[in-house]
Amino acid sequence: MLYLGMHLGKLAKVLLFVMVLMANCVSPVQAAASKAFCQTGNDPKVDTAFGCVPVKIDAFVAWLLPFMFGISGGIAFLLMVYGFILLTTSSGDPKKVAGAQETITSAITGLLLSIFALFLLRLIAVGILKIPGIN
């Protein structure tokens, strides 16, 4: 597997990872056969390792968004810590200081973008384009 992994391109590695991940998920046929649906109210959900995951797209996005914002916030925090460590260990070297400042600035920019992403989506999709179904 190591020999195969060394010769695959980046896209092929990503596709292989997604295929392995999908192979471990519950398919709709398996879910229907094994009674893997959990019913809460009117929204059908599939019982997975992550808990009861909604089947409808709007409920799924509402379920997924808090996880995504948490992950993006955690990554931004770790990048800021990494930038501060680079800044501390730069020993006054102008190139290293500039690289550390750029890392910190990029992390803060990414954090602000992820914070305002939901607001921008709502502004554009509901306010300007008036797409139905998005509240």
Secondary structure, 3 states (H helix, E strand, C coil): CHHHHHHCCHHHHHHHHHHHHHHCCCCHHHHHHCCCEEEECCEEEEEECCEEEECCHHHHHHHHHHHHHHHHHHHHHHHHHHHHHHHHCCCCCHHHHHHHHHHHHHHHHHHHHHHHHHHHHHHHHHHHCCCCCCC
